[in-house]
């Protein structure tokens, strides 16, 4: 079952969440190396843990501190970006160019709950 994030990513497939749920250090190390190269940033294996961007629990540092979509949704009191009156904003539309499945996930969301 999919666990859709605020921006539409599927958290149920995210290596950070899977590493946390399965206490998988091999996956943490592999993901840290891949993400460090992909994003041009030093990502430590110890940071590759997440319970998902919604609600309480441990977050991947970028998701907790650097994700503008998460910050905006919390400020607006919405569950995901598709519930925003500005959907899709310019930043999200740019994100969808690289991750079209996020747009599809958001558009399939039927829940209109608040954050």
DSSP file (Angstrom, degrees, kcal/mol; ACC not computed):
  #  RESIDUE AA STRUCTURE BP1 BP2  ACC     N-H-->O    O-->H-N    N-H-->O    O-->H-N    TCO  KAPPA ALPHA  PHI   PSI    X-CA   Y-CA   Z-CA
    1    1 A X              0   0    0      0, 0.0     2,-0.1     0, 0.0    11,-0.0   0.000 360.0 360.0 360.0 135.5    0.0    0.0    0.0
    2    2 A X        -     0   0    0      9,-0.1     2,-0.5    10,-0.1     8,-0.1  -0.395 360.0-158.3 -71.7 146.4    1.3    3.4   -0.9
    3    3 A X        -     0   0    0     -2,-0.1     8,-2.9     0, 0.0     9,-0.5  -0.897  20.6-153.3-123.2  96.9    2.1    6.0    1.7
    4    4 A X  B     -A   10   0A   0     -2,-0.5     6,-0.2     6,-0.2     5,-0.1  -0.568   4.0-143.7 -85.0 130.0    2.0    9.3   -0.1
    5    5 A X    >   -     0   0    0      4,-3.1     3,-0.6    -2,-0.3    -1,-0.1  -0.142  34.9 -91.3 -78.5 178.2    4.0   12.2    1.2
    6    6 A X  T 3  S+     0   0    0      1,-0.2    75,-2.9    74,-0.1    76,-0.3   0.875 128.6  41.1 -58.5 -40.7    3.1   15.9    1.2
    7    7 A X  T 3  S-     0   0    0     73,-0.2    -1,-0.2    74,-0.1    99,-0.2   0.513 125.1 -97.5 -90.3  -5.7    4.7   16.4   -2.3
    8    8 A X  S <  S+     0   0    0     -3,-0.6    97,-0.2     1,-0.3    -2,-0.1   0.347  75.3 139.1 108.0  -5.8    3.4   13.1   -3.7
    9    9 A X        -     0   0    0     -5,-0.1    -4,-3.1     1,-0.1     2,-1.0  -0.350  59.6-114.9 -65.6 154.6    6.4   10.9   -3.3
   10   10 A X  B >   -A    4   0A   0     -6,-0.2     3,-1.8     1,-0.2     4,-0.3  -0.804  27.1-171.1 -95.3 100.2    5.6    7.3   -2.2
   11   11 A X  G >  S+     0   0    0     -8,-2.9     3,-1.2    -2,-1.0     6,-0.2   0.767  80.2  71.1 -62.1 -26.4    7.2    7.0    1.3
   12   12 A X  G 3  S+     0   0    0     -9,-0.5    -1,-0.3     1,-0.3    -8,-0.1   0.707 104.8  40.8 -66.7 -16.6    6.5    3.2    1.3
   13   13 A X  G <  S+     0   0    0     -3,-1.8     2,-0.3   -10,-0.2    -1,-0.3   0.415  88.1 117.3-105.4  -1.4    9.2    2.9   -1.4
   14   14 A X    <>  -     0   0    0     -3,-1.2     4,-2.6    -4,-0.3     3,-0.3  -0.509  61.1-143.2 -74.4 128.5   11.7    5.3    0.1
   15   15 A X  H  > S+     0   0    0     -2,-0.3     4,-2.6     1,-0.2     5,-0.2   0.816 100.3  57.7 -60.2 -31.0   15.0    3.8    1.2
   16   16 A X  H  > S+     0   0    0      2,-0.2     4,-1.7     1,-0.2    34,-1.1   0.920 111.2  41.5 -66.4 -41.8   15.2    6.1    4.3
   17   17 A X  H  > S+     0   0    0     32,-0.3     4,-2.9    -3,-0.3    -2,-0.2   0.916 115.8  49.5 -70.2 -42.7   11.9    4.8    5.5
   18   18 A X  H  X S+     0   0    0     -4,-2.6     4,-2.3     1,-0.2     6,-0.2   0.883 109.1  53.1 -64.3 -37.9   12.7    1.2    4.6
   19   19 A X  H  X>S+     0   0    0     -4,-2.6     5,-1.7    -5,-0.2     4,-0.7   0.918 112.7  44.9 -60.9 -43.4   16.1    1.5    6.4
   20   20 A X  H ><5S+     0   0    0     -4,-1.7     3,-0.7    30,-0.2    -2,-0.2   0.952 114.4  46.9 -65.3 -50.5   14.3    2.7    9.5
   21   21 A X  H 3<5S+     0   0    0     -4,-2.9    -2,-0.2    29,-0.3    -1,-0.2   0.862 123.8  32.9 -62.0 -37.4   11.5    0.1    9.5
   22   22 A X  H 3<5S-     0   0    0     -4,-2.3    -1,-0.2    -5,-0.2    -2,-0.2   0.363 100.4-127.6-101.1   3.9   13.9   -2.8    8.9
   23   23 A X  T <<5 +     0   0    0     -3,-0.7     2,-0.9    -4,-0.7    -3,-0.2   0.936  47.0 172.6  44.3  54.5   16.9   -1.4   10.8
   24   24 A X     >< +     0   0    0     -5,-1.7     4,-1.9    -6,-0.2    -1,-0.2  -0.787  22.1 176.6-102.5  95.6   18.9   -2.1    7.7
   25   25 A X  H  > S+     0   0    0     -2,-0.9     4,-2.4     2,-0.2     5,-0.2   0.820  81.3  57.8 -69.0 -31.3   22.4   -0.7    7.9
   26   26 A X  H  > S+     0   0    0      1,-0.2     4,-2.4     2,-0.2    -1,-0.2   0.934 108.9  45.4 -63.9 -45.1   23.4   -2.0    4.5
   27   27 A X  H  > S+     0   0    0      2,-0.2     4,-2.8     1,-0.2     5,-0.2   0.877 111.0  54.2 -65.5 -37.7   20.6   -0.1    2.9
   28   28 A X  H  X S+     0   0    0     -4,-1.9     4,-2.6     2,-0.2    -2,-0.2   0.937 111.0  44.8 -59.9 -47.0   21.5    3.0    4.9
   29   29 A X  H  X S+     0   0    0     -4,-2.4     4,-2.1     2,-0.2    -2,-0.2   0.929 115.4  47.1 -64.3 -46.4   25.1    2.9    3.7
   30   30 A X  H  X S+     0   0    0     -4,-2.4     4,-2.4     1,-0.2    -2,-0.2   0.925 114.8  46.5 -61.2 -46.1   24.2    2.2    0.1
   31   31 A X  H  X S+     0   0    0     -4,-2.8     4,-3.2     1,-0.2     5,-0.3   0.900 109.7  53.4 -66.4 -41.9   21.5    5.0    0.1
   32   32 A X  H  X S+     0   0    0     -4,-2.6     4,-2.2    -5,-0.2    11,-0.4   0.915 111.5  46.5 -59.6 -42.7   23.9    7.5    1.7
   33   33 A X  H  X S+     0   0    0     -4,-2.1     4,-1.9     2,-0.2    -2,-0.2   0.929 115.5  45.4 -65.8 -45.2   26.5    6.9   -1.0
   34   34 A X  H  X S+     0   0    0     -4,-2.4     4,-2.8     1,-0.2    -2,-0.2   0.930 116.1  44.6 -64.5 -46.6   23.9    7.1   -3.8
   35   35 A X  H  X S+     0   0    0     -4,-3.2     4,-2.8     2,-0.2     6,-0.3   0.862 109.6  56.2 -69.2 -35.2   22.2   10.2   -2.5
   36   36 A X  H  X>S+     0   0    0     -4,-2.2     5,-1.2    -5,-0.3     4,-0.9   0.933 114.0  40.3 -59.7 -45.5   25.6   11.9   -1.7
   37   37 A X  H  <5S+     0   0    0     -4,-1.9     3,-0.3     2,-0.2    -2,-0.2   0.931 117.3  48.4 -68.3 -46.8   26.6   11.5   -5.3
   38   38 A X  H  <5S+     0   0    0     -4,-2.8    -2,-0.2     1,-0.2    -3,-0.2   0.890 123.0  31.2 -62.1 -42.8   23.2   12.3   -6.8
   39   39 A X  H  <5S-     0   0    0     -4,-2.8    -1,-0.2     2,-0.2    -2,-0.2   0.427 101.5-124.2-101.0  -0.5   22.7   15.5   -4.7
   40   40 A X  T  <5S+     0   0    0     -4,-0.9     2,-0.3    -3,-0.3    -3,-0.2   0.878  73.7 112.7  60.8  38.4   26.3   16.6   -4.4
   41   41 A X  S   <S-     0   0    0     -5,-1.2     2,-0.8    -6,-0.3    -1,-0.2  -0.968  76.2-105.5-138.9 152.2   26.1   16.7   -0.6
   42   42 A X        -     0   0    0     -2,-0.3     2,-0.5    -3,-0.1    -9,-0.1  -0.715  40.2-177.7 -82.1 113.5   27.6   14.6    2.1
   43   43 A X        -     0   0    0     -2,-0.8     2,-0.3   -11,-0.4    -7,-0.2  -0.959  15.9-143.1-114.7 124.6   24.9   12.4    3.5
   44   44 A X    >   -     0   0    0     -2,-0.5     3,-1.7     1,-0.1     4,-0.4  -0.606  16.6-127.8 -86.9 144.9   25.8   10.2    6.4
   45   45 A X  G >  S+     0   0    0      1,-0.3     3,-1.4    -2,-0.3    -1,-0.1   0.840 109.9  63.6 -57.9 -33.2   24.4    6.7    6.7
   46   46 A X  G 3  S+     0   0    0      1,-0.3    -1,-0.3   -17,-0.0   -17,-0.0   0.693  98.5  55.9 -67.0 -17.2   23.2    7.5   10.2
   47   47 A X  G <  S+     0   0    0     -3,-1.7     2,-2.1     1,-0.1    14,-0.4   0.582  79.1  97.4 -87.6 -10.6   20.9   10.2    8.7
   48   48 A X    <   +     0   0    0     -3,-1.4     2,-0.3    -4,-0.4    -1,-0.1  -0.506  59.4 104.4 -85.7  75.8   19.1    7.6    6.4
   49   49 A X        +     0   0    0     -2,-2.1     2,-0.3   -30,-0.1   -32,-0.3  -0.977  37.2 156.8-149.3 140.3   16.1    7.1    8.6
   50   50 A X        -     0   0    0    -34,-1.1     9,-0.3    -2,-0.3   -29,-0.3  -0.937  34.5-162.0-166.5 144.5   12.6    8.3    8.3
   51   51 A X  S    S-     0   0    0      7,-2.8     8,-0.1     1,-0.4     2,-0.1   0.380  73.0 -77.9-103.7  -0.1    9.0    7.5    9.3
   52   52 A X        -     0   0    0      6,-0.4    -1,-0.4     1,-0.1   -48,-0.1  -0.224  41.7 -92.5 112.8 154.4    7.5    9.7    6.6
   53   53 A X  S    S+     0   0    0     -2,-0.1     2,-0.4    -3,-0.1    -1,-0.1   0.648  99.2  81.8 -79.5 -13.9    7.1   13.5    6.4
   54   54 A X  S    S-     0   0    0     -3,-0.1    25,-0.0     2,-0.1    26,-0.0  -0.729  94.2 -13.7 -93.2 139.7    3.6   13.6    7.8
   55   55 A X  S    S-     0   0    0     -2,-0.4    -4,-0.1    60,-0.2     2,-0.1  -0.210 101.0 -24.1  75.8-162.6    3.0   13.5   11.6
   56   56 A X  S    S+     0   0    0     -5,-0.1     2,-0.2     3,-0.0    -2,-0.1  -0.294  84.4  70.9 -84.1 166.5    5.5   12.7   14.3
   57   57 A X  S    S-     0   0    0     -2,-0.1     2,-0.1    -4,-0.0    -5,-0.0  -0.494  84.0 -32.5 118.2 175.8    8.6   10.5   14.2
   58   58 A X        -     0   0    0     -2,-0.2    -7,-2.8    -8,-0.1    -6,-0.4  -0.391  57.1-163.4 -69.7 141.7   12.1   10.6   12.9
   59   59 A X        -     0   0    0     -9,-0.3     2,-0.2    -8,-0.1    -9,-0.2  -0.928  29.5-104.3-125.5 148.7   12.7   12.4    9.6
   60   60 A X     >  -     0   0    0     -2,-0.3     4,-2.1     1,-0.1     3,-0.5  -0.561  46.5-114.1 -62.4 135.8   15.4   12.4    7.0
   61   61 A X  H  >>S+     0   0    0    -14,-0.4     4,-2.9     1,-0.3     5,-0.5   0.839 114.3  48.8 -49.9 -42.7   17.2   15.7    7.8
   62   62 A X  I  >>S+     0   0    0      1,-0.2     4,-2.4     2,-0.2     5,-1.2   0.932 111.3  50.2 -63.4 -42.6   16.3   17.3    4.4
   63   63 A X  I  45S+     0   0    0     -3,-0.5     4,-0.2     3,-0.2    -2,-0.2   0.874 117.5  40.2 -62.9 -37.1   12.7   16.3    4.8
   64   64 A X  I  <5S+     0   0    0     -4,-2.1    -2,-0.2     2,-0.1    -1,-0.2   0.902 133.8  16.2 -78.5 -41.9   12.5   17.8    8.3
   65   65 A X  I  <5S+     0   0    0     -4,-2.9    -3,-0.2    -5,-0.3    -2,-0.2   0.691 130.8  33.9-109.7 -22.8   14.5   21.0    7.8
   66   66 A X  I  <<S+     0   0    0     -4,-2.4     2,-0.8    -5,-0.5    -3,-0.2   0.506  78.9 108.7-118.0  -5.0   14.9   21.7    4.1
   67   67 A X     >< -     0   0    0     -5,-1.2     4,-2.1    -4,-0.2     5,-0.2  -0.645  43.2-169.8 -82.6 111.8   11.7   20.6    2.4
   68   68 A X  H  > S+     0   0    0     -2,-0.8     4,-2.4     1,-0.2     5,-0.2   0.812  85.8  57.9 -69.4 -29.1    9.8   23.7    1.3
   69   69 A X  H  > S+     0   0    0      2,-0.2     4,-2.4     1,-0.2    -1,-0.2   0.927 108.3  45.5 -65.8 -44.1    6.7   21.6    0.4
   70   70 A X  H  > S+     0   0    0      2,-0.2     4,-2.4     1,-0.2     5,-0.2   0.935 113.6  49.3 -63.8 -46.7    6.5   20.2    4.0
   71   71 A X  H  X S+     0   0    0     -4,-2.1     4,-2.4     1,-0.2    -2,-0.2   0.926 112.9  47.4 -59.1 -46.2    7.0   23.6    5.6
   72   72 A X  H  X S+     0   0    0     -4,-2.4     4,-2.3     1,-0.2    -1,-0.2   0.920 111.5  50.0 -62.5 -45.5    4.3   25.2    3.4
   73   73 A X  H  X>S+     0   0    0     -4,-2.4     5,-2.2     1,-0.2     4,-1.1   0.901 111.2  48.9 -62.6 -41.3    1.8   22.4    4.0
   74   74 A X  H ><5S+     0   0    0     -4,-2.4     3,-0.6     2,-0.2    -1,-0.2   0.940 111.7  49.3 -63.3 -45.9    2.3   22.6    7.8
   75   75 A X  H 3<5S+     0   0    0     -4,-2.4    -2,-0.2     1,-0.2    -1,-0.2   0.867 116.3  42.6 -60.5 -36.7    1.9   26.4    7.7
   76   76 A X  H 3<5S-     0   0    0     -4,-2.3    -1,-0.2    -5,-0.2    -2,-0.2   0.561 108.6-124.9 -87.8  -8.9   -1.3   26.0    5.6
   77   77 A X  T <<5 +     0   0    0     -4,-1.1    38,-0.4    -3,-0.6     2,-0.3   0.854  61.9 138.8  69.6  35.1   -2.7   23.1    7.6
   78   78 A X      < -     0   0    0     -5,-2.2    -1,-0.2    36,-0.3    36,-0.2  -0.828  56.6-136.6-115.1 155.0   -3.1   20.8    4.7
   79   79 A X  S    S-     0   0    0     34,-1.1     2,-0.3    -2,-0.3    35,-0.1   0.823  83.9  -4.6 -77.1 -34.7   -2.3   17.1    4.3
   80   80 A X  S >  S-     0   0    0     33,-0.2     3,-1.8    -7,-0.1    -1,-0.2  -0.975  75.6 -97.5-156.6 166.1   -0.7   17.3    0.9
   81   81 A X  G >  S+     0   0    0    -75,-2.9     3,-1.8    -2,-0.3     6,-0.1   0.753 112.0  69.3 -61.8 -27.2    0.1   19.8   -1.9
   82   82 A X  G 3  S+     0   0    0    -76,-0.3    -1,-0.3     1,-0.3     5,-0.1   0.694  94.3  58.7 -67.2 -15.7   -2.9   18.8   -4.0
   83   83 A X  G <  S+     0   0    0     -3,-1.8    -1,-0.3    30,-0.1     2,-0.2   0.430  84.1 106.8 -90.7   0.4   -5.2   20.4   -1.4
   84   84 A X  S X  S-     0   0    0     -3,-1.8     3,-1.6    -4,-0.1   -11,-0.0  -0.559  72.8-134.8 -83.0 142.5   -3.5   23.8   -1.7
   85   85 A X  T 3  S+     0   0    0      1,-0.3    -1,-0.1    -2,-0.2    -3,-0.0   0.696 109.0  53.9 -67.2 -17.9   -5.4   26.6   -3.5
   86   86 A X  T 3  S+     0   0    0     -5,-0.1    -1,-0.3     3,-0.0     2,-0.1   0.274  89.2 175.0 -96.5   9.4   -2.1   27.3   -5.4
   87   87 A X    <   +     0   0    0     -3,-1.6    -5,-0.1     1,-0.3     3,-0.1  -0.409  65.4  23.3 -67.7 134.2   -1.8   23.7   -6.6
   88   88 A X  S    S-     0   0    0      1,-0.2    -1,-0.3    -2,-0.1    -6,-0.1   0.554  86.7-168.3 -85.4 132.2    0.5   23.3   -8.4
   89   89 A X     >  -     0   0    0      1,-0.1     4,-2.6    -8,-0.1     5,-0.2  -0.212  40.4 -98.5 -69.2 170.3    2.7   26.1   -7.5
   90   90 A X  H  > S+     0   0    0      1,-0.2     4,-1.9     2,-0.2     5,-0.1   0.893 123.6  50.2 -60.2 -41.9    5.7   27.0   -9.7
   91   91 A X  H  > S+     0   0    0      2,-0.2     4,-1.8     1,-0.2    -1,-0.2   0.915 112.4  46.4 -64.8 -43.0    8.1   25.1   -7.4
   92   92 A X  H  > S+     0   0    0      2,-0.2     4,-2.5     1,-0.2    -2,-0.2   0.895 109.2  54.6 -67.4 -39.6    6.0   21.9   -7.3
   93   93 A X  H  X S+     0   0    0     -4,-2.6     4,-1.0     1,-0.2    -1,-0.2   0.892 108.6  49.8 -60.5 -39.0    5.4   22.1  -11.1
   94   94 A X  H  X S+     0   0    0     -4,-1.9     4,-0.7    -5,-0.2     3,-0.3   0.876 109.3  51.7 -65.2 -38.0    9.2   22.1  -11.5
   95   95 A X  H >X S+     0   0    0     -4,-1.8     4,-1.8     1,-0.2     3,-1.0   0.894 103.7  58.1 -63.9 -41.9    9.5   19.1   -9.2
   96   96 A X  H 3< S+     0   0    0     -4,-2.5    -1,-0.2     1,-0.3    -2,-0.2   0.784  94.0  66.2 -62.1 -28.3    6.9   17.2  -11.2
   97   97 A X  H 3< S+     0   0    0     -4,-1.0     3,-0.3    -3,-0.3    -1,-0.3   0.887 112.9  32.9 -58.8 -38.3    9.1   17.6  -14.3
   98   98 A X  H << S+     0   0    0     -3,-1.0    -2,-0.2    -4,-0.7    -1,-0.2   0.725 132.4  31.4 -89.9 -25.2   11.7   15.3  -12.6
   99   99 A X    >X  +     0   0    0     -4,-1.8     3,-1.5     1,-0.1     4,-0.8  -0.597  62.7 165.4-135.0  71.8    9.2   13.2  -10.6
  100  100 A X  H 3> S+     0   0    0     -3,-0.3     4,-1.9     1,-0.3     3,-0.2   0.776  74.2  66.7 -63.1 -25.3    6.0   12.8  -12.6
  101  101 A X  H 3> S+     0   0    0      1,-0.2     4,-2.4     2,-0.2    -1,-0.3   0.800  93.4  60.7 -66.2 -25.6    4.8    9.9  -10.5
  102  102 A X  H <> S+     0   0    0     -3,-1.5     4,-2.3     2,-0.2    -1,-0.2   0.910 104.5  48.3 -64.9 -41.4    4.6   12.4   -7.6
  103  103 A X  H  X S+     0   0    0     -4,-0.8     4,-2.4     2,-0.2    -2,-0.2   0.931 111.7  49.4 -62.9 -45.4    2.0   14.4   -9.5
  104  104 A X  H  X S+     0   0    0     -4,-1.9     4,-1.1     1,-0.2    -2,-0.2   0.904 110.5  50.9 -60.8 -41.7    0.1   11.2  -10.4
  105  105 A X  H  X S+     0   0    0     -4,-2.4     4,-0.6     1,-0.2     3,-0.5   0.925 111.4  47.3 -62.0 -45.3    0.1   10.1   -6.7
  106  106 A X  H >< S+     0   0    0     -4,-2.3     3,-1.0     1,-0.2    -2,-0.2   0.899 110.0  52.3 -64.3 -39.9   -1.2   13.5   -5.6
  107  107 A X  H 3< S+     0   0    0     -4,-2.4    -1,-0.2     1,-0.3    -2,-0.2   0.708 106.8  53.9 -72.5 -17.7   -4.0   13.5   -8.2
  108  108 A X  H 3< S+     0   0    0     -4,-1.1    -1,-0.3    -3,-0.5     2,-0.2   0.582  82.4 111.7 -87.7 -11.0   -5.1   10.1   -7.1
  109  109 A X    <<  +     0   0    0     -3,-1.0    -3,-0.0    -4,-0.6   -29,-0.0  -0.447  38.3 176.1 -66.7 127.1   -5.5   11.2   -3.4
  110  110 A X        +     0   0    0     -2,-0.2     2,-0.3     2,-0.0    -1,-0.2   0.607  48.8 101.6-104.5 -16.5   -9.1   11.2   -2.4
  111  111 A X        -     0   0    0      1,-0.1   -32,-0.1   -32,-0.0    -2,-0.0  -0.504  46.4-173.7 -71.9 132.8   -8.5   12.2    1.2
  112  112 A X        +     0   0    0     -2,-0.3    -1,-0.1   -33,-0.1     2,-0.0  -0.153  35.2 141.1-115.6  36.5   -9.1   15.8    2.0
  113  113 A X        -     0   0    0      1,-0.1   -34,-1.1   -35,-0.1     2,-0.2  -0.271  49.0-117.9 -75.3 164.7   -7.9   15.6    5.6
  114  114 A X              0   0    0    -36,-0.2   -36,-0.3   -35,-0.1    -1,-0.1  -0.638 360.0 360.0-100.0 163.0   -5.9   18.4    7.2
  115  115 A X              0   0    0    -38,-0.4   -60,-0.2   -42,-0.2   -37,-0.2   0.462 360.0 360.0 -70.5 360.0   -2.3   18.1    8.6
